[in-house]
């Protein structure tokens, strides 16, 4: 085959190469976007864990306070009943 007979094949290969380069650039951008989103999700997950821990702390604090107030109320009630037979 002569060079001028091979030219259409080379032109097609060049076009395919350029298309692959373009598609590779798009995939690289998508991979970067996916990685950014993954990191954001990890951060959100960490924030949720912190909020759940804080919620648990506040719940336990509420229960301690409630138990304390309840026992004080019972003591006060008992004292009032004892002083007013």
C-alpha positions as CSV (number, residue, x, y, z in Angstrom):
1,X,0.0,0.0,0.0
2,X,1.2,3.4,-0.8
3,X,1.2,6.4,1.6
4,X,-1.7,8.1,-0.1
5,X,-3.8,4.9,0.4
6,X,-3.0,4.8,4.1
7,X,-3.9,8.4,4.7
8,X,-7.6,7.8,5.3
9,X,-6.7,5.2,8.0
10,X,-4.3,7.5,9.7
11,X,-6.9,10.3,9.6
12,X,-9.5,8.0,11.2
13,X,-7.0,6.8,13.8
14,X,-6.1,10.5,14.6
15,X,-9.8,11.3,15.0
16,X,-10.3,8.4,17.3
17,X,-7.2,9.4,19.3
18,X,-8.5,12.9,19.8
19,X,-11.9,11.6,20.8
20,X,-10.3,9.3,23.4
21,X,-8.2,12.2,24.8
22,X,-11.4,14.4,25.1
23,X,-13.3,11.5,26.8
24,X,-10.3,11.0,29.2
25,X,-10.4,14.6,30.2
26,X,-14.1,14.4,30.9
27,X,-13.6,11.3,33.0
28,X,-10.7,13.0,34.9
29,X,-13.0,15.9,35.7
30,X,-15.8,13.6,36.8
31,X,-13.3,11.7,39.0
32,X,-12.2,14.9,40.7
33,X,-15.9,15.9,41.2
34,X,-16.6,12.5,42.7
35,X,-13.6,12.8,45.1
36,X,-14.7,16.3,46.2
37,X,-18.2,15.0,46.9
38,X,-16.8,11.9,48.7
39,X,-14.8,14.2,51.0
40,X,-17.8,16.4,51.6
41,X,-19.8,13.3,52.6
42,X,-17.1,12.2,55.0
43,X,-17.2,15.6,56.6
44,X,-21.0,15.5,56.8
45,X,-20.8,12.1,58.4
46,X,-18.3,13.4,61.0
47,X,-20.6,16.3,61.7
48,X,-23.6,14.0,62.1
49,X,-21.6,11.9,64.6
50,X,-20.7,15.0,66.6
51,X,-24.4,16.1,66.6
52,X,-25.5,12.6,67.8
53,X,-22.9,12.6,70.5
54,X,-24.0,16.1,71.7
55,X,-27.7,15.0,71.5
56,X,-26.8,12.0,73.7
57,X,-25.0,14.2,76.2
58,X,-28.0,16.5,76.4
59,X,-30.4,13.6,76.8
60,X,-28.3,12.2,79.7
61,X,-28.0,15.7,81.3
62,X,-31.8,16.0,81.0
63,X,-32.4,12.6,82.7
64,X,-30.0,13.5,85.5
65,X,-31.7,16.8,86.1
66,X,-35.1,15.2,85.9
67,X,-34.1,12.5,88.4
68,X,-32.7,15.2,90.7
69,X,-35.8,17.4,90.5
70,X,-38.0,14.4,91.1
71,X,-36.2,13.3,94.2
72,X,-36.2,16.9,95.5
73,X,-39.9,17.1,94.8
74,X,-40.6,13.8,96.7
75,X,-38.5,15.0,99.7
76,X,-40.4,18.3,99.7
77,X,-43.7,16.6,99.4
78,X,-42.8,14.2,102.3
79,X,-41.7,17.2,104.5
80,X,-45.0,19.1,103.7
81,X,-47.1,16.0,104.5
82,X,-45.1,15.4,107.8
83,X,-45.5,19.0,108.9
84,X,-49.3,19.1,108.2
85,X,-50.8,15.9,109.5
